Amino acid sequence: MKLEGKTALVTGGSSGIGLATAALFAREGARVAITGRDAARLDEVAVTLGDAVIPIVADVCSHDDLNRMHHVLRDRLGGLDVFFANAGVAFGTPLESTTEARYDELMDINVKGVFFSMQAVSPLLREGASVILNTSWLNEVGTPGLSMLSASKAAVRSLARTWSAELLARRIRVNAVSPGAIDTPIHGSASDADVSAAKARIAQRVPLGRLGLADDIAQAALFLASDDSRYMLGAEIAVDGGFAQI
């Protein structure tokens, strides 16, 4: 029960890494709020996870939604001990064909959404709270066709450092978890056959020989959320099967 008696917020908590992390936080004793854009899906998750989870319909790109989220968190939880800024998207941005609208969509969710989510919850963070940002192995390597996705995650990596300095007086720790190739619904936009073939190709390139699981990231997030990581500040943990390291 590493988070017993604590409160947490997980954005993008209705599927994939966010859902796995919210479920683990709840099992470890935390009262957890989760956000997502699909009200029906959030309700399903809340029923599955039980009374320890508070669903909040919110789009991280909407100031109105984030303001409402702030008030729900204040009224229901009082304050926050853990914030996992997980909401994000992942799609290609080839140099030759990426439109301005596609650029705006990706950067608004992955960077602007993280920044203003943090702005919304910062007044609620208790002294000594832990903030975890979801980055990516892409911020370490150059990958053709993924320039803006990589840049967005590099920006989030930078925020872990700058916010650590900015919030130091409040003893708030800001760290990052860097997932590798994780088998989650975020990759399911193509046909099942195409997705399966792509996953197989990627798995062959991972030193550990498999795609990661959402729970692999959740376990790292739990470490960063708990007092086990009390001497870590502004750091990033790579959970990628060695993909960007070897």
One Martini backbone bead per residue (centre of mass of N, CA, C, O) as a GRO file, in nm:
protein
  246
    1MET     BB    1   0.068   0.057   0.029
    2LYS     BB    2   0.220   0.327  -0.107
    3LEU     BB    3  -0.072   0.524  -0.120
    4GLU     BB    4  -0.186   0.556   0.149
    5GLY     BB    5  -0.405   0.835   0.178
    6LYS     BB    6  -0.389   0.930  -0.112
    7THR     BB    7  -0.390   1.154  -0.391
    8ALA     BB    8  -0.498   1.139  -0.747
    9LEU     BB    9  -0.404   1.221  -1.093
   10VAL     BB   10  -0.523   1.100  -1.422
   11THR     BB   11  -0.464   1.161  -1.735
   12GLY     BB   12  -0.591   0.958  -1.952
   13GLY     BB   13  -0.762   0.714  -1.763
   14SER     BB   14  -0.945   0.514  -1.978
   15SER     BB   15  -0.665   0.399  -2.099
   16GLY     BB   16  -0.403   0.220  -2.092
   17ILE     BB   17  -0.173   0.366  -1.903
   18GLY     BB   18  -0.376   0.526  -1.733
   19LEU     BB   19  -0.547   0.288  -1.635
   20ALA     BB   20  -0.323   0.114  -1.510
   21THR     BB   21  -0.236   0.335  -1.306
   22ALA     BB   22  -0.501   0.387  -1.160
   23ALA     BB   23  -0.539   0.096  -1.061
   24LEU     BB   24  -0.275   0.081  -0.900
   25PHE     BB   25  -0.318   0.319  -0.712
   26ALA     BB   26  -0.574   0.202  -0.584
   27ARG     BB   27  -0.441  -0.062  -0.476
   28GLU     BB   28  -0.228   0.136  -0.308
   29GLY     BB   29  -0.460   0.351  -0.161
   30ALA     BB   30  -0.572   0.552  -0.354
   31ARG     BB   31  -0.735   0.838  -0.455
   32VAL     BB   32  -0.877   0.858  -0.792
   33ALA     BB   33  -0.850   1.069  -1.065
   34ILE     BB   34  -1.004   1.079  -1.393
   35THR     BB   35  -0.952   1.151  -1.738
   36GLY     BB   36  -1.173   1.232  -2.023
   37ARG     BB   37  -1.381   1.257  -2.322
   38ASP     BB   38  -1.547   0.989  -2.251
   39ALA     BB   39  -1.812   0.938  -2.058
   40ALA     BB   40  -1.884   0.638  -2.096
   41ARG     BB   41  -1.601   0.525  -2.046
   42LEU     BB   42  -1.562   0.641  -1.762
   43ASP     BB   43  -1.798   0.490  -1.632
   44GLU     BB   44  -1.690   0.207  -1.681
   45VAL     BB   45  -1.429   0.239  -1.521
   46ALA     BB   46  -1.554   0.317  -1.249
   47VAL     BB   47  -1.702   0.050  -1.207
   48THR     BB   48  -1.450  -0.133  -1.216
   49LEU     BB   49  -1.273   0.029  -0.986
   50GLY     BB   50  -1.459   0.200  -0.810
   51ASP     BB   51  -1.479   0.427  -0.537
   52ALA     BB   52  -1.170   0.531  -0.572
   53VAL     BB   53  -1.295   0.658  -0.837
   54ILE     BB   54  -1.290   0.973  -1.028
   55PRO     BB   55  -1.475   1.096  -1.283
   56ILE     BB   56  -1.359   1.329  -1.551
   57VAL     BB   57  -1.471   1.536  -1.788
   58ALA     BB   58  -1.181   1.612  -2.000
   59ASP     BB   59  -1.003   1.851  -2.192
   60VAL     BB   60  -0.673   1.958  -2.212
   61CYS     BB   61  -0.759   2.193  -2.439
   62SER     BB   62  -0.963   2.304  -2.213
   63HIS     BB   63  -1.011   2.556  -1.997
   64ASP     BB   64  -1.291   2.489  -1.889
   65ASP     BB   65  -1.231   2.196  -1.811
   66LEU     BB   66  -0.991   2.257  -1.619
   67ASN     BB   67  -1.150   2.432  -1.424
   68ARG     BB   68  -1.355   2.215  -1.347
   69MET     BB   69  -1.150   2.010  -1.247
   70HIS     BB   70  -1.041   2.176  -1.016
   71HIS     BB   71  -1.312   2.189  -0.855
   72VAL     BB   72  -1.353   1.887  -0.820
   73LEU     BB   73  -1.089   1.830  -0.671
   74ARG     BB   74  -1.135   2.024  -0.437
   75ASP     BB   75  -1.413   1.904  -0.340
   76ARG     BB   76  -1.329   1.583  -0.332
   77LEU     BB   77  -0.999   1.603  -0.229
   78GLY     BB   78  -0.865   1.907  -0.173
   79GLY     BB   79  -0.598   1.750  -0.278
   80LEU     BB   80  -0.261   1.667  -0.402
   81ASP     BB   81   0.000   1.407  -0.426
   82VAL     BB   82  -0.068   1.318  -0.734
   83PHE     BB   83   0.055   1.368  -1.082
   84PHE     BB   84  -0.045   1.230  -1.403
   85ALA     BB   85   0.071   1.333  -1.718
   86ASN     BB   86  -0.076   1.140  -1.984
   87ALA     BB   87  -0.207   1.286  -2.195
   88GLY     BB   88  -0.212   1.175  -2.546
   89VAL     BB   89  -0.055   1.155  -2.870
   90ALA     BB   90   0.010   0.930  -3.171
   91PHE     BB   91   0.160   1.050  -3.473
   92GLY     BB   92   0.248   1.122  -3.775
   93THR     BB   93   0.500   1.383  -3.923
   94PRO     BB   94   0.566   1.441  -4.214
   95LEU     BB   95   0.731   1.683  -4.376
   96GLU     BB   96   0.566   1.684  -4.659
   97SER     BB   97   0.241   1.635  -4.523
   98THR     BB   98   0.203   1.818  -4.288
   99THR     BB   99  -0.030   1.994  -4.133
  100GLU     BB  100  -0.130   2.249  -3.937
  101ALA     BB  101  -0.360   2.095  -3.797
  102ARG     BB  102  -0.188   1.853  -3.709
  103TYR     BB  103   0.014   2.007  -3.547
  104ASP     BB  104  -0.183   2.139  -3.346
  105GLU     BB  105  -0.300   1.883  -3.226
  106LEU     BB  106  -0.041   1.763  -3.107
  107MET     BB  107   0.071   2.013  -2.945
  108ASP     BB  108  -0.182   2.073  -2.776
  109ILE     BB  109  -0.189   1.804  -2.623
  110ASN     BB  110   0.126   1.741  -2.546
  111VAL     BB  111   0.186   2.046  -2.435
  112LYS     BB  112  -0.045   2.236  -2.364
  113GLY     BB  113  -0.197   2.026  -2.191
  114VAL     BB  114   0.025   1.993  -1.977
  115PHE     BB  115   0.061   2.284  -1.888
  116PHE     BB  116  -0.249   2.348  -1.811
  117SER     BB  117  -0.283   2.117  -1.614
  118MET     BB  118  -0.067   2.214  -1.417
  119GLN     BB  119  -0.192   2.489  -1.362
  120ALA     BB  120  -0.462   2.374  -1.242
  121VAL     BB  121  -0.314   2.186  -1.004
  122SER     BB  122  -0.097   2.343  -0.843
  123PRO     BB  123  -0.278   2.458  -0.602
  124LEU     BB  124  -0.335   2.141  -0.503
  125LEU     BB  125  -0.052   2.084  -0.430
  126ARG     BB  126   0.118   1.942  -0.202
  127GLU     BB  127   0.356   1.920   0.001
  128GLY     BB  128   0.557   1.677  -0.156
  129ALA     BB  129   0.468   1.620  -0.421
  130SER     BB  130   0.400   1.417  -0.719
  131VAL     BB  131   0.522   1.448  -1.055
  132ILE     BB  132   0.422   1.295  -1.371
  133LEU     BB  133   0.565   1.257  -1.690
  134ASN     BB  134   0.489   1.175  -2.028
  135THR     BB  135   0.698   1.058  -2.253
  136SER     BB  136   0.973   0.934  -2.467
  137TRP     BB  137   1.204   0.772  -2.661
  138LEU     BB  138   1.197   0.996  -2.892
  139ASN     BB  139   1.380   1.213  -2.728
  140GLU     BB  140   1.661   1.035  -2.805
  141VAL     BB  141   1.583   1.010  -3.114
  142GLY     BB  142   1.591   0.968  -3.469
  143THR     BB  143   1.270   0.964  -3.646
  144PRO     BB  144   1.119   0.915  -3.918
  145GLY     BB  145   0.805   1.093  -3.925
  146LEU     BB  146   0.843   1.203  -3.590
  147SER     BB  147   0.913   1.502  -3.520
  148MET     BB  148   0.671   1.621  -3.345
  149LEU     BB  149   0.647   1.401  -3.140
  150SER     BB  150   0.936   1.426  -3.038
  151ALA     BB  151   0.923   1.730  -2.964
  152SER     BB  152   0.694   1.710  -2.758
  153LYS     BB  153   0.854   1.518  -2.561
  154ALA     BB  154   1.094   1.706  -2.518
  155ALA     BB  155   0.931   1.929  -2.385
  156VAL     BB  156   0.836   1.760  -2.143
  157ARG     BB  157   1.116   1.695  -2.038
  158SER     BB  158   1.182   1.993  -1.973
  159LEU     BB  159   0.954   2.040  -1.762
  160ALA     BB  160   1.073   1.862  -1.540
  161ARG     BB  161   1.303   2.060  -1.481
  162THR     BB  162   1.167   2.342  -1.449
  163TRP     BB  163   0.953   2.261  -1.234
  164SER     BB  164   1.149   2.168  -1.020
  165ALA     BB  165   1.261   2.455  -0.977
  166GLU     BB  166   0.985   2.614  -0.936
  167LEU     BB  167   0.887   2.392  -0.689
  168LEU     BB  168   1.104   2.362  -0.461
  169ALA     BB  169   0.979   2.521  -0.214
  170ARG     BB  170   0.739   2.282  -0.209
  171ARG     BB  171   0.863   1.991  -0.257
  172ILE     BB  172   0.813   1.929  -0.560
  173ARG     BB  173   0.820   1.651  -0.762
  174VAL     BB  174   0.962   1.620  -1.099
  175ASN     BB  175   0.900   1.357  -1.325
  176ALA     BB  176   0.978   1.092  -1.568
  177VAL     BB  177   0.827   0.875  -1.811
  178SER     BB  178   0.971   0.649  -2.072
  179PRO     BB  179   0.826   0.505  -2.317
  180GLY     BB  180   0.809   0.274  -2.537
  181ALA     BB  181   0.685   0.008  -2.697
  182ILE     BB  182   0.339   0.000  -2.646
  183ASP     BB  183   0.057  -0.209  -2.587
  184THR     BB  184  -0.194  -0.003  -2.710
  185PRO     BB  185  -0.473   0.168  -2.841
  186ILE     BB  186  -0.302   0.398  -2.987
  187HIS     BB  187  -0.232   0.174  -3.234
  188GLY     BB  188  -0.554   0.120  -3.355
  189SER     BB  189  -0.615   0.281  -3.644
  190ALA     BB  190  -0.569   0.047  -3.803
  191SER     BB  191  -0.563  -0.242  -3.906
  192ASP     BB  192  -0.519  -0.539  -3.758
  193ALA     BB  193  -0.301  -0.645  -3.950
  194ASP     BB  194  -0.116  -0.396  -3.952
  195VAL     BB  195  -0.071  -0.381  -3.648
  196SER     BB  196   0.051  -0.662  -3.607
  197ALA     BB  197   0.291  -0.623  -3.800
  198ALA     BB  198   0.413  -0.378  -3.659
  199LYS     BB  199   0.458  -0.507  -3.382
  200ALA     BB  200   0.650  -0.729  -3.479
  201ARG     BB  201   0.872  -0.542  -3.587
  202ILE     BB  202   0.929  -0.390  -3.324
  203ALA     BB  203   0.993  -0.631  -3.136
  204GLN     BB  204   1.259  -0.712  -3.292
  205ARG     BB  205   1.408  -0.432  -3.190
  206VAL     BB  206   1.384  -0.519  -2.905
  207PRO     BB  207   1.601  -0.642  -2.681
  208LEU     BB  208   1.362  -0.804  -2.513
  209GLY     BB  209   1.144  -0.903  -2.754
  210ARG     BB  210   0.912  -0.685  -2.675
  211LEU     BB  211   0.645  -0.537  -2.589
  212GLY     BB  212   0.503  -0.333  -2.390
  213LEU     BB  213   0.319  -0.268  -2.100
  214ALA     BB  214   0.118  -0.077  -1.921
  215ASP     BB  215   0.224  -0.193  -1.644
  216ASP     BB  216   0.519  -0.112  -1.677
  217ILE     BB  217   0.454   0.192  -1.640
  218ALA     BB  218   0.294   0.187  -1.377
  219GLN     BB  219   0.528   0.094  -1.197
  220ALA     BB  220   0.702   0.346  -1.244
  221ALA     BB  221   0.491   0.551  -1.146
  222LEU     BB  222   0.475   0.443  -0.859
  223PHE     BB  223   0.763   0.504  -0.781
  224LEU     BB  224   0.737   0.817  -0.832
  225ALA     BB  225   0.487   0.857  -0.633
  226SER     BB  226   0.654   0.753  -0.415
  227ASP     BB  227   0.893   0.740  -0.154
  228ASP     BB  228   1.108   0.574  -0.316
  229SER     BB  229   1.169   0.866  -0.492
  230ARG     BB  230   1.266   1.106  -0.289
  231TYR     BB  231   1.567   1.155  -0.454
  232MET     BB  232   1.400   1.259  -0.706
  233LEU     BB  233   1.476   1.515  -0.968
  234GLY     BB  234   1.419   1.573  -1.301
  235ALA     BB  235   1.376   1.289  -1.402
  236GLU     BB  236   1.422   0.987  -1.619
  237ILE     BB  237   1.243   0.688  -1.699
  238ALA     BB  238   1.324   0.412  -1.885
  239VAL     BB  239   1.058   0.204  -2.052
  240ASP     BB  240   1.199   0.009  -2.337
  241GLY     BB  241   1.379  -0.256  -2.348
  242GLY     BB  242   1.638  -0.081  -2.469
  243PHE     BB  243   1.575   0.079  -2.732
  244ALA     BB  244   1.736   0.371  -2.662
  245GLN     BB  245   2.011   0.235  -2.525
  246ILE     BB  246   2.120  -0.009  -2.744
   0.00000   0.00000   0.00000
